[in-house]
Amino acid sequence: MRSGDFTPRSGGGPTVLYIAGSGRSGSTVLERAIGAIDGYVNVGELLDLPRKVAPNDERCGCGRPFHDCPFWQAVGDLLPHGWDAGELRRLHHLQQRVARQRFLPRLLTGATGGRFRHQLAEYVEGLASIYQAVSDVSGQRVVVDASKWPALALALYSGGMDVRVIHLVRDPRGVAHSLSRHVDRPHGRAHAEEHMFRKPPVVGAASWLTTQAEIDLLAWRGLPVRQVSYEEFVREPGNVLARVLSGLSLPLPPGGLQHVHDNTIRLPASHGLSGNPSRFTVGAVELRQDERWRRDMAMHDRVLVGLVVSPRRLFTRTGGLPRSTPVPLPAIEGDPSPPAVSVVLTVPGGVPSSDSVRSVLDQEYPGKIELVLVGGRSHHPVDDVQGDRTRMVVHVPLEGPVSLAEARNAGLKAATGSLIAGLEDGHVWSPHKTQLQVAELRLRPDVLAVGGRLSTADTSVASGRSRARPARTVRRRPERHLAYSARILRRDALAKAGRYDETTSDPSEVDDRFVARLTRVGKVSAIDDIVAVRVSPTVTATFSGNHGNGGREISCGSPPPAALSDSPTRGSERAGG
């Protein structure tokens, strides 16, 4: 990973990718999956290093005792005091004084007295030196720490470190049941019989609820936080990893997910500390949801757990990614600029809806957008492209009567972008439609098209007041969300699926036939967001024109005639784009 791929919050030091969540949520396998990506190194649960791993000489993930592991000894050689037992005790003592749950109010409000502030600075300085040494020895820039305690993440952030948080959430019933079970802990040097800590189901549920609330406060304090569902990670590990790294503005190098195939991850040996017994598993690991709670958990425990966590169930959503800023487009080596997008809008007469045109030209997308207007008047009714070289309007005049399919194919012929989208006149796009869907296409190179939800009425989207969020993927039947105004295609999709069928005389079948072919020749996806809104009725009509003339009139950086830019008249009938 190149140092220029992302900008750290603080100068020079490594970035800490911190996994926060309750125990038994799958953090060990998530941490190792990220640590296998070039540019990342996983350290396990660094919280346990001074309090348990080093004092007891527990085994590293490579299988060697901590003090015999070449990696950790090289890290210690870079520290001012090495792995001195007294220094480790001091570090653990400081952690008990500044980075526990009881100190969250102080860390959140910044109401820290002189003594507390001094101890916090000492503690963060000690951990920062370990993170820096790990980065130096491994040659990686991002250190993945699965310590899970929200207070520790907040302490590091308050001390000035660049901390980005993955909020890992698992079904609380699964967590409560797992915490109540006997699980061997094979970390001891002598392999003595040892078990991971246990809690009764009700106590485990209460701990889960408290932890989720604490992690919510991290985002309120200003930490970058992205939520990951354990269940979704098990189903689609590659997509989830790519999406969460993008959401945290962390790089994913080309081929970074080669170790992930469907729901199987090939895990190399690592030097992570503490955590789940899966720490010592090497090779191909098939991810399967641990749903033993459905079979083994007593009904009264299920009911009690449900009651304990009901406040969270009522007032928040624990699945999916949190609402925040738009997804940053993931960089692709050799292609740092966003791909150009062509949008085909067919209009049978008059001029297109100014709302429809503006929703395309006003997209929150840094790349080039080419609006292809097929038929209708030869000028667009707005001057949004004036002075903006990333927005272009192309006019394709038609002569003689043509069908809807012929008009769309004329637009495709004139389109030059590497990605193709469509818009029906009278529909408007969400401001972040292009950004979200292009990000999904980049994260999933195997997908030919990405759709989204089409709404009949949503004034917040229509007026541009909606806020984007890192999009969740529609899990079932994404082909149902490939409406013309709601999808975006790779140009390759046209080569594989063909163009619109000009033999049909029924306009309603034009899109159905195209989508049916598209889903037969490749994979499709859809994001769980409203990306387009139908704000006025659409009436099918016959186009005027002969698209065989190949005419193109290009407007870029010049306003339309004054007579058309004030109050344009529109035809009473429009064809679906």
C-alpha positions as CSV (number, residue, x, y, z in Angstrom):
1,M,0.0,0.0,0.0
2,R,1.3,3.4,-0.9
3,S,1.5,6.0,1.7
4,G,-0.4,8.4,-0.5
5,D,-3.5,6.2,-0.7
6,F,-5.2,7.9,2.2
7,T,-4.6,10.8,4.6
8,P,-4.1,9.9,8.3
9,R,-5.8,12.1,10.9
10,S,-2.6,12.9,12.7
11,G,0.9,13.3,11.3
12,G,3.1,10.4,10.5
13,G,1.8,7.7,12.9
14,P,-0.1,4.5,11.8
15,T,-3.8,4.4,11.5
16,V,-5.6,2.2,14.0
17,L,-8.5,0.3,12.6
18,Y,-10.3,-0.6,15.8
19,I,-13.0,-3.3,16.0
20,A,-15.5,-2.5,18.7
21,G,-18.3,-4.7,19.8
22,S,-19.4,-7.2,22.4
23,G,-17.6,-10.5,23.1
24,R,-18.3,-13.6,20.9
25,S,-19.3,-11.4,17.9
26,G,-16.8,-12.8,15.4
27,S,-14.2,-10.1,15.8
28,T,-11.3,-12.5,15.6
29,V,-12.1,-13.8,12.1
30,L,-13.0,-10.3,10.9
31,E,-9.7,-8.9,12.3
32,R,-7.7,-11.7,10.6
33,A,-9.5,-11.3,7.3
34,I,-8.6,-7.6,7.2
35,G,-5.1,-8.3,8.4
36,A,-4.5,-10.5,5.3
37,I,-5.0,-7.5,3.0
38,D,-1.8,-5.8,1.8
39,G,-1.2,-2.7,3.8
40,Y,-2.9,-4.0,7.0
41,V,-1.5,-5.9,10.0
42,N,-3.6,-7.4,12.7
43,V,-2.5,-7.6,16.3
44,G,-5.4,-9.3,17.9
45,E,-6.6,-7.8,21.2
46,L,-3.8,-5.5,22.1
47,L,-5.6,-4.6,25.3
48,D,-4.6,-8.0,26.7
49,L,-0.9,-7.6,25.9
50,P,0.2,-5.9,29.2
51,R,-2.4,-7.5,31.5
52,K,-2.3,-11.1,30.3
53,V,-0.4,-12.1,27.2
54,A,3.1,-10.9,28.1
55,P,3.0,-11.6,31.9
56,N,1.8,-15.2,31.2
57,D,3.8,-15.7,28.1
58,E,0.7,-16.7,26.2
59,R,0.9,-18.0,22.6
60,C,0.9,-15.7,19.7
61,G,-1.2,-16.4,16.6
62,C,1.8,-18.0,15.0
63,G,1.8,-20.7,17.7
64,R,5.0,-19.6,19.6
65,P,5.0,-18.2,23.1
66,F,4.9,-14.4,23.2
67,H,8.5,-14.0,24.3
68,D,9.8,-16.6,21.7
69,C,7.9,-15.0,18.8
70,P,10.4,-13.2,16.5
71,F,7.8,-10.7,15.4
72,W,6.9,-9.5,18.9
73,Q,10.6,-9.5,20.0
74,A,11.4,-7.3,17.0
75,V,8.6,-5.0,18.1
76,G,9.9,-4.9,21.7
77,D,13.4,-4.0,20.4
78,L,11.9,-0.8,19.1
79,L,10.3,0.2,22.3
80,P,12.1,2.4,24.9
81,H,11.8,-0.2,27.6
82,G,11.3,-3.3,25.6
83,W,8.9,-5.8,27.3
84,D,10.1,-4.8,30.7
85,A,7.6,-6.3,33.3
86,G,7.5,-3.1,35.3
87,E,6.7,-1.0,32.3
88,L,3.9,-3.5,31.3
89,R,2.4,-3.3,34.8
90,R,2.5,0.5,34.6
91,L,0.7,0.4,31.2
92,H,-2.0,-1.9,32.6
93,H,-2.3,0.4,35.7
94,L,-2.8,3.4,33.4
95,Q,-5.4,1.6,31.4
96,Q,-7.4,0.9,34.6
97,R,-7.3,4.6,35.4
98,V,-8.3,6.1,32.0
99,A,-9.7,3.6,29.6
100,R,-12.6,1.8,31.4
101,Q,-16.3,2.1,31.0
102,R,-16.6,4.3,34.1
103,F,-14.5,7.0,32.5
104,L,-16.6,7.3,29.3
105,P,-18.3,10.5,30.5
106,R,-15.0,12.2,31.0
107,L,-13.7,11.1,27.7
108,L,-16.9,12.1,25.9
109,T,-17.2,15.6,27.4
110,G,-13.5,16.3,27.6
111,A,-13.9,17.2,31.3
112,T,-10.6,15.8,32.3
113,G,-8.7,17.1,35.3
114,G,-5.0,17.6,35.4
115,R,-4.2,14.2,36.8
116,F,-6.5,12.3,34.5
117,R,-5.2,14.2,31.5
118,H,-1.6,13.4,32.4
119,Q,-2.4,9.7,32.9
120,L,-4.3,9.6,29.6
121,A,-1.4,11.2,27.7
122,E,1.0,8.6,29.3
123,Y,-1.2,5.7,28.4
124,V,-1.8,6.8,24.8
125,E,1.9,7.5,24.4
126,G,2.7,3.9,25.6
127,L,0.2,2.3,23.2
128,A,1.1,4.6,20.4
129,S,4.7,3.5,20.6
130,I,3.6,-0.2,20.3
131,Y,1.4,0.6,17.3
132,Q,4.2,2.4,15.7
133,A,6.7,-0.4,16.3
134,V,4.2,-2.9,14.9
135,S,3.8,-0.8,11.8
136,D,7.6,-0.4,11.4
137,V,8.3,-4.2,11.8
138,S,5.5,-5.3,9.6
139,G,5.9,-2.6,7.0
140,Q,2.2,-2.0,7.0
141,R,0.4,1.3,7.6
142,V,-2.9,0.3,9.1
143,V,-2.9,-1.7,12.4
144,V,-6.0,-3.7,13.1
145,D,-6.9,-4.0,16.8
146,A,-9.9,-6.1,17.9
147,S,-9.8,-5.1,21.6
148,K,-13.5,-4.3,21.3
149,W,-13.8,-2.0,24.4
150,P,-15.3,1.3,23.2
151,A,-13.6,3.2,26.1
152,L,-10.2,2.2,24.7
153,A,-11.0,3.5,21.2
154,L,-12.2,6.8,22.7
155,A,-9.1,7.1,24.8
156,L,-6.8,6.6,21.8
157,Y,-8.8,9.1,19.8
158,S,-8.8,11.7,22.7
159,G,-5.1,11.3,22.8
160,G,-4.7,12.4,19.2
161,M,-4.4,9.0,17.4
162,D,-5.9,8.3,14.0
163,V,-8.6,5.8,15.0
164,R,-11.3,4.4,12.7
165,V,-13.9,2.1,14.2
166,I,-15.7,-0.9,12.9
167,H,-18.9,-1.4,14.9
168,L,-19.4,-5.2,14.8
169,V,-22.9,-6.3,15.6
170,R,-24.2,-9.8,16.1
171,D,-27.7,-11.0,17.0
172,P,-27.9,-10.6,20.8
173,R,-29.4,-14.0,21.2
174,G,-26.4,-15.6,19.6
175,V,-24.0,-13.5,21.7
176,A,-25.8,-14.3,24.9
177,H,-25.9,-18.1,24.2
178,S,-22.2,-18.1,23.1
179,L,-21.2,-16.3,26.3
180,S,-23.0,-18.9,28.4
181,R,-21.1,-21.8,26.8
182,H,-17.9,-23.5,27.9
183,V,-15.3,-22.6,25.2
184,D,-11.7,-23.9,25.5
185,R,-9.0,-21.2,25.5
186,P,-5.8,-22.8,24.1
187,H,-3.6,-19.7,24.5
188,G,-1.6,-20.8,27.5
189,R,2.0,-21.8,26.9
190,A,1.7,-25.2,28.6
191,H,-1.7,-25.8,26.9
192,A,-3.2,-26.2,30.4
193,E,-7.0,-26.6,30.4
194,E,-8.4,-23.1,30.4
195,H,-11.8,-21.7,29.4
196,M,-12.9,-18.3,28.0
197,F,-15.0,-16.2,30.3
198,R,-18.7,-17.0,30.7
199,K,-21.8,-15.0,31.5
200,P,-25.4,-16.0,32.1
201,P,-27.6,-15.2,29.1
202,V,-29.4,-12.3,30.8
203,V,-26.1,-10.8,31.9
204,G,-24.7,-11.3,28.4
205,A,-27.7,-9.5,26.9
206,A,-27.3,-6.6,29.2
207,S,-23.6,-6.4,28.4
208,W,-24.5,-6.4,24.7
209,L,-27.0,-3.6,25.1
210,T,-24.6,-1.5,27.0
211,T,-21.8,-2.0,24.5
212,Q,-23.9,-1.0,21.6
213,A,-25.0,2.2,23.3
214,E,-21.3,3.0,24.2
215,I,-20.3,2.5,20.6
216,D,-23.0,4.8,19.4
217,L,-21.5,7.5,21.5
218,L,-18.2,7.2,19.6
219,A,-19.7,8.6,16.5
220,W,-21.3,11.4,18.5
221,R,-17.8,12.3,19.8
222,G,-16.6,12.5,16.2
223,L,-14.9,9.1,15.6
224,P,-15.3,7.6,12.1
225,V,-17.6,4.6,12.7
226,R,-19.0,2.1,10.3
227,Q,-21.3,-0.7,11.3
228,V,-20.9,-4.4,10.2
229,S,-23.4,-7.1,10.7
230,Y,-21.8,-10.4,11.7
231,E,-24.6,-12.3,9.8
232,E,-24.0,-10.2,6.6
233,F,-20.2,-10.7,6.9
234,V,-20.6,-14.4,7.0
235,R,-22.8,-14.4,3.9
236,E,-20.8,-11.9,1.8
237,P,-17.4,-11.4,3.4
238,G,-15.8,-9.8,0.3
239,N,-18.5,-7.3,-0.3
240,V,-18.7,-6.3,3.4
241,L,-15.0,-5.9,3.7
242,A,-14.8,-3.7,0.6
243,R,-17.7,-1.6,1.6
244,V,-16.6,-1.0,5.2
245,L,-13.0,0.0,4.2
246,S,-14.4,2.3,1.6
247,G,-16.8,3.8,4.2
248,L,-13.9,4.5,6.5
249,S,-11.8,6.1,3.7
250,L,-9.2,3.3,3.9
251,P,-7.6,1.9,0.8
252,L,-8.2,-1.5,-0.8
253,P,-5.3,-2.3,-3.1
254,P,-5.9,-4.2,-6.4
255,G,-6.3,-7.9,-5.6
256,G,-6.6,-7.1,-1.9
257,L,-9.4,-9.6,-1.5
258,Q,-7.9,-12.5,-3.4
259,H,-8.0,-14.5,-0.2
260,V,-11.8,-14.2,-0.1
261,H,-13.9,-16.5,-2.3
262,D,-17.7,-16.5,-1.8
263,N,-18.0,-17.4,1.9
264,T,-14.6,-19.0,2.2
265,I,-11.5,-17.0,3.5
266,R,-8.0,-18.3,3.2
267,L,-6.3,-17.1,6.4
268,P,-2.5,-17.0,6.7
269,A,-0.7,-17.4,10.1
270,S,-0.6,-14.1,11.8
271,H,0.8,-12.6,15.1
272,G,-2.5,-11.6,16.6
273,L,-2.9,-12.0,20.4
274,S,-5.6,-13.3,22.6
275,G,-9.2,-13.6,21.2
276,N,-11.1,-16.6,20.0
277,P,-9.5,-20.1,19.6
278,S,-9.9,-19.6,15.8
279,R,-6.8,-17.4,16.2
280,F,-4.7,-20.5,15.5
281,T,-6.6,-21.8,12.5
282,V,-4.6,-21.5,9.3
283,G,-5.8,-22.1,5.7
284,A,-9.2,-22.1,4.1
285,V,-12.0,-21.3,6.6
286,E,-15.6,-21.6,5.5
287,L,-17.7,-19.0,7.2
288,R,-21.0,-20.3,8.6
289,Q,-23.3,-18.6,11.0
290,D,-23.2,-20.0,14.5
291,E,-26.9,-20.4,15.2
292,R,-26.7,-23.1,17.9
293,W,-28.8,-20.8,20.0
294,R,-31.8,-21.6,17.9
295,R,-31.4,-25.3,18.9
296,D,-29.9,-25.2,22.3
297,M,-31.1,-22.0,24.0
298,A,-33.9,-22.4,26.5
299,M,-37.1,-20.6,25.6
300,H,-37.2,-18.7,28.9
301,D,-33.6,-17.4,28.2
302,R,-34.7,-16.3,24.7
303,V,-37.6,-14.4,26.1
304,L,-35.5,-12.7,28.8
305,V,-32.8,-11.8,26.4
306,G,-35.4,-10.3,24.1
307,L,-36.8,-8.2,26.9
308,V,-33.4,-6.9,28.0
309,V,-32.4,-5.8,24.5
310,S,-35.9,-4.5,23.5
311,P,-34.9,-0.8,23.9
312,R,-32.4,-1.1,21.2
313,R,-34.8,-3.1,19.0
314,L,-37.4,-0.4,19.4
315,F,-35.4,2.7,18.8
316,T,-32.5,1.7,16.5
317,R,-31.6,-0.6,13.6
318,T,-28.8,-2.9,14.5
319,G,-28.3,-4.2,11.0
320,G,-26.8,-2.4,8.0
321,L,-24.5,0.6,7.9
322,P,-25.2,3.8,9.7
323,R,-26.5,6.9,8.0
324,S,-23.7,9.4,7.4
325,T,-21.9,10.9,4.5
326,P,-21.8,9.5,1.0
327,V,-19.6,6.6,0.3
328,P,-16.1,7.7,-1.0
329,L,-15.4,6.1,-4.3
330,P,-12.8,3.4,-3.9
331,A,-9.6,4.2,-5.8
332,I,-8.4,1.8,-8.4
333,E,-4.7,1.7,-9.2
334,G,-4.0,3.1,-12.6
335,D,-7.5,4.7,-12.8
336,P,-7.7,7.4,-10.1
337,S,-10.5,9.3,-11.8
338,P,-14.1,8.3,-11.5
339,P,-15.6,6.7,-14.6
340,A,-17.7,8.8,-17.0
341,V,-21.4,8.2,-16.9
342,S,-23.8,8.7,-19.8
343,V,-27.5,9.2,-18.9
344,V,-30.1,8.6,-21.7
345,L,-33.3,10.6,-21.4
346,T,-35.8,10.2,-24.2
347,V,-38.4,12.9,-24.8
348,P,-41.1,12.6,-27.6
349,G,-41.9,16.3,-27.9
350,G,-41.4,19.7,-26.3
351,V,-38.5,20.0,-23.9
352,P,-37.7,17.6,-21.0
353,S,-38.7,18.3,-17.4
354,S,-36.3,20.8,-15.9
355,D,-36.6,18.8,-12.6
356,S,-35.4,15.7,-14.3
357,V,-32.5,17.4,-16.1
358,R,-31.4,19.2,-13.0
359,S,-31.4,16.0,-10.9
360,V,-28.9,14.6,-13.3
361,L,-26.6,17.6,-13.7
362,D,-26.7,18.3,-9.9
363,Q,-25.5,14.9,-8.9
364,E,-23.0,14.8,-6.0
365,Y,-20.5,12.9,-8.2
366,P,-17.0,14.1,-9.0
367,G,-16.7,12.4,-12.4
368,K,-18.1,13.4,-15.8
369,I,-21.8,13.0,-16.5
370,E,-23.1,13.2,-20.1
371,L,-26.8,13.7,-20.4
372,V,-28.0,12.3,-23.8
373,L,-31.4,13.9,-24.8
374,V,-33.1,11.9,-27.5
375,G,-35.9,13.7,-29.4
376,G,-37.8,16.8,-28.4
377,R,-36.4,20.3,-28.6
378,S,-32.8,20.7,-29.5
379,H,-32.0,22.7,-26.3
380,H,-32.2,21.8,-22.7
381,P,-34.2,24.1,-20.4
382,V,-31.6,24.8,-17.8
383,D,-28.1,26.2,-17.9
384,D,-26.6,24.0,-15.3
385,V,-23.6,23.0,-17.5
386,Q,-22.4,26.6,-17.9
387,G,-18.8,26.7,-16.9
388,D,-18.8,23.1,-15.7
389,R,-16.6,20.8,-17.8
390,T,-17.7,17.7,-15.9
391,R,-21.3,18.1,-17.2
392,M,-22.3,17.8,-20.8
393,V,-25.6,17.7,-22.6
394,V,-25.7,15.8,-26.0
395,H,-28.8,16.2,-28.2
396,V,-29.9,13.4,-30.6
397,P,-32.6,14.8,-32.9
398,L,-35.1,12.3,-34.4
399,E,-37.0,12.5,-37.7
400,G,-40.1,10.5,-38.4
401,P,-42.0,8.1,-36.0
402,V,-39.9,5.7,-34.0
403,S,-40.6,3.4,-31.1
404,L,-39.4,3.6,-27.5
405,A,-36.9,0.9,-28.1
406,E,-35.5,2.7,-31.2
407,A,-35.2,5.9,-29.3
408,R,-33.4,4.4,-26.5
409,N,-31.0,2.6,-28.8
410,A,-30.3,5.9,-30.6
411,G,-29.3,7.3,-27.2
412,L,-27.1,4.3,-26.5
413,K,-25.4,4.8,-29.8
414,A,-24.6,8.5,-29.0
415,A,-23.5,7.7,-25.4
416,T,-19.7,7.8,-24.8
417,G,-19.4,7.0,-21.1
418,S,-18.1,3.7,-19.7
419,L,-21.2,3.5,-17.6
420,I,-24.7,3.9,-18.9
421,A,-27.8,5.0,-16.9
422,G,-31.3,6.0,-17.9
423,L,-34.0,8.4,-16.8
424,E,-37.6,8.7,-17.6
425,D,-38.9,12.2,-18.2
426,G,-40.9,13.2,-15.1
427,H,-38.6,11.2,-12.8
428,V,-35.9,12.7,-10.6
429,W,-32.7,11.2,-9.1
430,S,-31.5,11.3,-5.5
431,P,-28.5,13.6,-5.4
432,H,-26.2,10.7,-4.4
433,K,-27.5,8.1,-6.8
434,T,-24.5,8.1,-9.1
435,Q,-22.0,8.2,-6.3
436,L,-23.6,5.2,-4.5
437,Q,-24.1,3.0,-7.5
438,V,-20.6,3.7,-9.0
439,A,-19.1,2.8,-5.7
440,E,-21.0,-0.5,-5.7
441,L,-19.9,-1.3,-9.2
442,R,-16.3,-0.6,-8.2
443,L,-16.5,-2.8,-5.1
444,R,-18.1,-5.6,-7.1
445,P,-16.3,-6.0,-10.5
446,D,-18.3,-9.2,-11.2
447,V,-21.6,-7.2,-11.4
448,L,-22.9,-5.9,-14.7
449,A,-25.6,-3.6,-13.3
450,V,-26.7,-2.0,-10.1
451,G,-30.2,-0.9,-9.3
452,G,-32.0,0.8,-6.5
453,R,-35.4,1.6,-5.2
454,L,-37.9,3.7,-7.2
455,S,-40.4,5.6,-5.3
456,T,-43.7,7.1,-6.4
457,A,-43.4,10.0,-4.0
458,D,-40.6,11.3,-1.8
459,T,-40.4,15.0,-1.5
460,S,-37.1,14.9,0.4
461,V,-35.4,13.1,-2.5
462,A,-37.2,15.2,-5.2
463,S,-36.1,18.4,-3.6
464,G,-32.5,17.3,-3.0
465,R,-32.8,17.3,0.8
466,S,-32.1,13.6,1.4
467,R,-28.8,12.6,3.0
468,A,-26.8,9.7,1.6
469,R,-25.5,6.9,3.5
470,P,-23.1,4.0,2.8
471,A,-25.5,1.8,0.9
472,R,-26.7,-1.6,2.0
473,T,-27.2,-4.2,-0.7
474,V,-30.6,-5.7,-1.4
475,R,-30.1,-9.3,-0.5
476,R,-33.1,-10.9,-2.2
477,R,-34.2,-10.5,-5.8
478,P,-32.1,-7.5,-6.8
479,E,-33.5,-7.8,-10.3
480,R,-36.8,-6.4,-9.0
481,H,-35.0,-3.1,-8.5
482,L,-33.6,-2.6,-12.0
483,A,-36.2,0.0,-13.3
484,Y,-34.9,2.2,-16.1
485,S,-34.6,5.3,-14.0
486,A,-33.1,3.3,-11.0
487,R,-30.2,1.4,-12.6
488,I,-26.7,1.9,-14.0
489,L,-24.9,-0.5,-16.3
490,R,-21.4,-1.2,-17.4
491,R,-20.9,-0.8,-21.1
492,D,-20.0,-4.5,-21.2
493,A,-23.5,-5.3,-20.2
494,L,-24.8,-4.0,-23.6
495,A,-22.4,-6.3,-25.4
496,K,-23.6,-9.3,-23.5
497,A,-27.3,-8.6,-23.2
498,G,-27.8,-6.7,-26.4
499,R,-29.7,-3.5,-27.0
500,Y,-33.4,-2.8,-26.6
501,D,-35.7,-5.1,-28.6
502,E,-37.1,-3.0,-31.5
503,T,-39.5,-5.8,-32.6
504,T,-41.9,-5.3,-29.7
505,S,-44.7,-2.8,-30.2
506,D,-45.6,-2.8,-26.5
507,P,-43.6,-0.1,-24.6
508,S,-44.2,-1.9,-21.3
509,E,-42.3,-4.9,-22.6
510,V,-39.2,-3.0,-23.8
511,D,-37.6,-2.8,-20.3
512,D,-38.9,-6.2,-19.1
513,R,-37.3,-8.0,-22.0
514,F,-34.0,-6.1,-21.6
515,V,-33.8,-6.8,-17.8
516,A,-34.6,-10.5,-18.4
517,R,-31.7,-10.8,-20.9
518,L,-29.4,-8.9,-18.5
519,T,-30.1,-11.2,-15.6
520,R,-29.5,-14.2,-17.7
521,V,-26.0,-13.2,-18.9
522,G,-24.5,-11.9,-15.7
523,K,-24.8,-10.9,-12.0
524,V,-26.8,-7.8,-11.0
525,S,-27.0,-6.0,-7.7
526,A,-29.2,-3.3,-6.1
527,I,-28.6,-0.9,-3.2
528,D,-31.3,-0.5,-0.5
529,D,-31.8,3.2,-1.1
530,I,-34.4,5.3,-2.9
531,V,-32.4,6.4,-5.9
532,A,-35.2,7.8,-8.1
533,V,-38.6,9.3,-7.6
534,R,-41.6,9.5,-10.0
535,V,-42.8,13.1,-9.5
536,S,-45.2,13.3,-12.5
537,P,-47.1,10.8,-14.5
538,T,-45.5,9.3,-17.5
539,V,-47.5,8.6,-20.7
540,T,-46.1,6.5,-23.5
541,A,-46.1,8.0,-26.9
542,T,-44.6,7.6,-30.3
543,F,-41.4,9.4,-31.0
544,S,-40.9,11.6,-34.0
545,G,-37.7,10.9,-35.9
546,N,-35.4,8.6,-37.7
547,H,-32.6,7.8,-35.5
548,G,-30.5,6.5,-38.4
549,N,-29.2,10.0,-39.1
550,G,-26.8,9.7,-36.1
551,G,-27.1,13.4,-35.4
552,R,-25.5,14.8,-32.3
553,E,-25.7,18.4,-31.0
554,I,-23.4,19.0,-28.0
555,S,-23.9,21.7,-25.4
556,C,-21.1,22.1,-22.9
557,G,-20.3,25.3,-21.0
558,S,-22.9,27.4,-22.9
559,P,-26.3,28.5,-21.7
560,P,-29.5,27.8,-23.6
561,P,-31.3,30.5,-25.5
562,A,-33.1,32.9,-23.2
563,A,-36.5,32.1,-24.7
564,L,-36.1,28.5,-23.5
565,S,-34.4,29.0,-20.1
566,D,-37.2,31.0,-18.4
567,S,-40.5,29.1,-18.7
568,P,-40.3,26.4,-21.3
569,T,-43.4,24.7,-22.6
570,R,-43.5,21.0,-22.5
571,G,-45.5,18.5,-24.6
572,S,-48.5,17.0,-22.9
573,E,-47.4,13.5,-23.6
574,R,-44.0,12.0,-22.8
575,A,-42.5,8.6,-23.5
576,G,-40.9,6.6,-20.7
577,G,-37.2,7.2,-21.0
